[in-house]
Amino acid sequence: MNAATTPSAPGKARTYLSGVQSSGLPHLGNYFGAIRQHIELPLTDPAEHFYFIADYHALTTSRDPEELRERVRETAVTYLALGLDVERATLFRQSDVPEVHEITWLLSCTGGMGLLERAVSFKEKIERGLKPNIGLFLYPALMAADILAYDTTFVPVGADQVQHIEIAQDLAASFNAIYGDVFRRPEALLSREHSKVPGLDGQKMSKSYGNSLWIFETGKLLSKAVGRIATDSRPPEEPKDPAGILLLDFLKLFLDPEDHGQWCARTLAGGPGAPGYGHMKQRLIQAIEERFAPARARREELLKDPAEVDRVLARGALKARARAVAVRDRAFRACGLR
């Protein structure tokens, strides 16, 4: 391309963007791997922050329209209850920004098939028995558009999502190699700790795998969920390697390092003072109840005022769509559309 037709390059201001899929109730993996970071970042960095509820992505598995609408609202309420400052961050529904589909098509026309064929997430879901559909295969391309539509600098994600960021980088590079400096290269921003949370069965926590624990679970249902965490039949007094005990991995999410270290030391030493799995489960239940009690109360208040939640999402959509339209138009001009 010559200088006269090269589109304006993306700006240099920092922009953070990430999303949470609305296919189920937000769980501990969502919180520790992403949501907590999303809430803390706007308080420490005055850059722009965009966080979306991925209802388009949820359609790869969701088949109940009313349930999907409820899950979208629940996800929005979760962010607000946990403390997202909507004066500093933009919260919106993915489906309120249809331009991401136009950008997905542009990226698909210049990207290689191999990128999607190598996607680990797709392979894992197939291995888990999920029936593949076109949307599940194209998922990383839509995710790339989600990221690139806002001139994103950093994507706060869990470790399991890093490949999707790399795919976005590659798709942006392929388009830019043909049409000039159109899309900004995004970078993954991993949480310093707890970026990969185990599920109740020891595998990655996921709504799709049925091994998750809802952030706001409480009472008997919480006790029942924690009771499902995988253990073995070894007695409490038998010395055990803490690294092989799933309950200690969960406790690490909630306890301070000194407290957690004591639990590990007593487990390793064994003997009469060693904690049994029942003790660990009771401590975990207590820690979860204490951590999320204030947010549970805020959630109940928000559920009583759905109009306010709708207003927050509407304001977020206006700002997010304005950015996506500008990026979409820049890409259209570059490749000769309109």
C-alpha positions in Angstrom: 0.0 0.0 0.0 1.2 3.5 -0.7 1.2 6.3 1.9 -1.9 7.9 0.5 -4.0 4.8 1.2 -2.5 3.5 4.4 -5.1 3.7 7.2 -4.5 5.6 10.4 -2.4 3.5 12.8 -3.9 2.5 16.1 -3.4 4.9 19.0 -0.8 4.4 21.8 -3.1 4.8 24.8 -3.3 1.7 27.0 -6.6 -0.3 26.7 -7.5 -3.4 28.7 -10.1 -5.8 27.5 -11.4 -9.2 28.6 -14.6 -11.1 28.8 -16.5 -13.9 30.6 -18.8 -16.3 28.9 -22.4 -16.4 30.0 -23.0 -20.1 29.4 -23.3 -20.8 33.2 -23.0 -19.3 36.6 -19.6 -17.5 37.2 -17.4 -19.9 39.2 -14.3 -19.7 41.3 -12.1 -20.3 38.2 -13.7 -17.2 36.6 -13.1 -15.2 39.7 -9.5 -16.0 40.5 -8.4 -16.4 36.9 -10.0 -13.3 35.5 -12.8 -11.4 37.3 -10.8 -10.4 40.3 -8.1 -8.9 38.1 -10.7 -7.1 36.0 -12.0 -5.4 39.1 -8.6 -4.5 40.6 -7.0 -3.1 37.4 -9.2 0.0 36.9 -8.4 0.9 40.5 -4.7 0.9 39.9 -4.3 1.9 36.3 -6.2 4.9 34.8 -6.1 3.5 31.3 -9.3 2.4 29.5 -10.9 -0.8 30.6 -13.5 -2.8 28.6 -15.1 -6.0 30.0 -17.8 -7.8 28.1 -20.2 -10.6 28.7 -19.7 -13.1 26.0 -23.2 -14.1 25.0 -22.3 -14.7 21.3 -19.7 -17.3 22.5 -22.3 -18.9 24.8 -24.4 -19.8 21.8 -21.9 -22.6 20.9 -23.4 -24.6 23.7 -26.5 -22.8 25.0 -29.9 -23.9 23.6 -32.3 -22.2 26.1 -33.0 -18.6 25.2 -34.5 -17.6 28.6 -31.6 -19.3 30.5 -29.1 -17.4 28.3 -30.7 -14.1 29.1 -30.7 -15.0 32.8 -27.0 -16.0 32.7 -26.1 -12.7 31.0 -27.8 -10.7 33.8 -26.3 -13.0 36.5 -22.8 -12.3 35.0 -23.4 -8.5 35.0 -24.7 -8.7 38.6 -21.7 -10.7 39.6 -19.2 -8.1 38.3 -21.2 -5.3 40.0 -21.6 -7.2 43.3 -17.9 -8.0 43.5 -17.1 -4.3 43.1 -16.4 -3.4 39.5 -16.3 0.4 39.3 -18.3 1.3 36.2 -17.1 4.9 36.4 -13.6 3.6 35.6 -14.4 0.5 33.5 -16.9 -0.3 30.7 -19.1 -3.3 31.2 -21.2 -4.4 28.2 -22.9 -7.3 26.4 -20.9 -8.7 23.5 -24.1 -8.9 21.4 -24.6 -5.2 21.7 -21.6 -4.7 19.4 -22.4 -6.5 16.1 -19.3 -5.0 14.4 -17.3 -7.8 15.9 -18.8 -10.2 13.4 -17.7 -7.9 10.5 -14.2 -7.8 11.9 -14.3 -11.6 12.3 -15.0 -12.0 8.6 -12.2 -9.7 7.6 -9.7 -11.6 9.8 -11.0 -14.9 8.5 -10.3 -13.9 4.9 -6.6 -13.3 5.6 -5.8 -15.8 8.4 -4.7 -19.4 7.9 -6.9 -22.4 8.7 -4.1 -24.0 10.7 -4.5 -21.4 13.4 -8.0 -22.7 14.3 -7.1 -26.3 13.7 -4.4 -26.1 16.4 -6.7 -24.5 19.0 -6.3 -26.5 22.2 -9.7 -25.4 23.6 -11.5 -26.9 20.6 -9.6 -30.2 20.9 -10.2 -30.4 24.7 -14.0 -30.0 24.2 -14.1 -32.6 21.5 -12.2 -35.0 23.8 -14.7 -34.3 26.6 -17.5 -35.5 24.3 -18.9 -32.1 23.2 -20.6 -32.3 19.8 -18.6 -30.0 17.5 -20.4 -27.3 15.6 -19.0 -24.6 13.3 -19.3 -21.9 16.0 -17.1 -24.0 18.3 -14.5 -24.2 15.6 -14.6 -20.5 14.7 -14.7 -19.5 18.4 -11.0 -18.2 18.4 -11.6 -16.0 15.3 -14.6 -14.3 17.0 -12.5 -14.0 20.2 -9.8 -12.3 18.1 -12.3 -9.8 16.8 -13.5 -9.2 20.3 -10.0 -8.2 21.3 -8.9 -6.3 18.2 -12.2 -4.3 17.9 -11.1 -2.0 20.7 -7.4 -1.4 19.9 -6.7 -3.6 23.0 -3.2 -3.3 24.5 -3.5 -5.9 27.3 -5.9 -8.8 27.8 -6.2 -9.9 31.4 -6.9 -13.7 31.2 -6.2 -17.0 32.9 -3.3 -19.2 31.7 -5.7 -21.4 29.7 -6.6 -18.5 27.4 -3.1 -17.5 26.3 -3.3 -19.4 23.1 -6.4 -17.4 22.1 -4.4 -14.2 22.5 -1.7 -15.7 20.4 -4.3 -16.5 17.7 -5.5 -12.9 17.8 -1.9 -11.7 17.4 -1.4 -13.9 14.4 -4.7 -12.9 12.8 -3.9 -9.3 13.3 -0.4 -9.8 11.8 -1.8 -11.5 8.7 -4.3 -8.7 8.0 -1.7 -6.0 8.7 0.8 -7.7 6.4 -1.6 -7.2 3.5 -3.4 -4.0 4.3 -1.0 -1.9 6.5 -1.0 -1.0 10.2 -4.7 -1.6 11.0 -5.0 -3.7 14.0 -3.0 -3.2 17.2 -1.1 -6.3 18.6 -2.6 -7.3 21.9 -0.6 -8.9 24.8 -1.8 -11.4 27.4 -1.7 -10.1 31.0 -1.7 -13.1 33.4 -2.7 -12.9 37.0 0.4 -13.2 39.2 -1.2 -16.1 41.1 -4.1 -18.5 40.8 -4.3 -18.1 37.0 -5.5 -21.7 36.6 -8.0 -22.9 39.2 -8.7 -26.7 39.5 -12.2 -28.0 39.2 -13.8 -30.3 41.8 -12.4 -33.3 39.9 -8.8 -31.9 39.7 -9.1 -30.9 36.0 -9.4 -27.3 34.9 -12.6 -25.7 36.4 -15.1 -25.2 33.6 -18.8 -24.8 33.2 -18.6 -27.1 30.2 -17.1 -29.9 32.3 -19.6 -29.8 35.2 -16.8 -29.5 37.8 -17.3 -25.8 38.8 -18.2 -24.1 42.0 -20.4 -21.0 41.8 -18.9 -17.9 43.4 -22.0 -17.2 45.5 -22.9 -20.8 46.5 -23.7 -20.9 50.2 -25.2 -23.1 53.0 -26.1 -26.7 52.3 -25.5 -26.4 48.5 -22.0 -25.1 49.2 -21.3 -27.9 51.6 -22.6 -30.4 49.0 -20.3 -28.9 46.3 -17.2 -28.9 48.5 -18.0 -32.5 49.4 -17.6 -33.4 45.7 -13.9 -32.3 45.7 -11.9 -35.4 44.9 -10.0 -37.1 47.7 -8.6 -40.5 48.5 -9.1 -43.1 51.3 -5.8 -42.4 53.2 -6.4 -41.7 56.9 -5.6 -38.3 58.4 -2.5 -39.5 60.4 -0.8 -40.8 57.3 1.9 -38.3 56.1 1.0 -36.9 52.7 2.6 -34.8 50.1 0.6 -31.5 50.1 1.3 -31.1 46.4 -1.0 -34.0 45.6 -4.0 -32.9 47.7 -6.6 -31.0 45.8 -8.3 -29.6 48.9 -5.0 -27.8 49.8 -5.0 -26.3 46.3 -8.4 -24.9 47.0 -7.4 -23.6 50.4 -4.5 -21.8 48.8 -7.0 -19.6 47.0 -8.4 -18.3 50.2 -5.8 -18.5 53.0 -2.9 -16.3 53.6 0.5 -17.9 52.9 1.4 -18.5 56.5 -1.9 -20.1 57.3 -1.8 -22.3 54.2 1.8 -23.2 55.0 0.7 -24.5 58.4 -2.0 -26.7 56.9 0.6 -28.1 54.4 3.2 -28.7 57.1 0.7 -30.6 59.4 -0.4 -32.7 56.4 3.2 -33.6 55.5 4.1 -34.5 59.1 1.1 -36.7 59.6 0.4 -38.1 63.1 -2.3 -37.3 65.6 -2.3 -33.5 64.8 -2.7 -33.9 61.0 -5.9 -32.5 59.5 -8.2 -34.9 57.8 -10.0 -34.2 54.5 -13.2 -33.4 56.5 -11.3 -30.7 58.4 -10.0 -29.3 55.1 -13.5 -29.2 53.7 -14.9 -27.4 56.7 -12.2 -24.8 56.6 -12.7 -24.3 52.9 -16.5 -23.8 53.3 -15.8 -21.3 56.1 -13.3 -19.4 53.9 -15.7 -19.2 50.9 -18.6 -18.0 53.1 -16.4 -15.3 54.6 -14.8 -14.1 51.3 -18.0 -13.6 49.4 -20.5 -12.7 52.1 -20.4 -8.9 51.4 -20.7 -9.5 47.6 -23.6 -12.0 48.2 -25.5 -9.2 50.0 -24.8 -6.7 47.3 -26.0 -9.2 44.7 -29.3 -9.6 46.4 -29.8 -5.8 46.3 -28.9 -5.6 42.6 -31.3 -8.4 41.7 -34.1 -6.3 43.2 -33.2 -3.4 40.7 -32.8 -5.0 37.3 -33.4 -1.6 35.6 -30.1 -0.3 37.1 -28.2 -3.3 35.7 -29.8 -2.7 32.3 -28.7 1.0 32.5 -25.1 0.0 33.3 -25.0 -2.4 30.3 -26.6 0.2 27.9 -24.1 2.9 28.9 -21.3 0.4 28.4 -22.6 -0.7 25.0 -22.7 2.9 23.7 -19.0 3.4 24.5 -17.8 0.0 23.4 -19.7 0.2 20.1 -18.3 3.6 19.3 -14.8 2.2 19.6 -15.6 -0.9 17.6 -17.2 1.1 14.8 -14.1 3.2 14.4 -11.9 0.2 14.2 -14.3 -1.6 11.8 -14.4 1.4 9.5 -10.6 1.7 9.6 -10.3 -2.0 8.5 -13.0 -1.5 5.8 -11.1 1.4 4.3 -7.9 -0.5 4.3 -9.3 -3.5 2.4 -11.4 -1.5 0.0 -14.9 -1.8 1.4 -17.3 1.2 1.5 
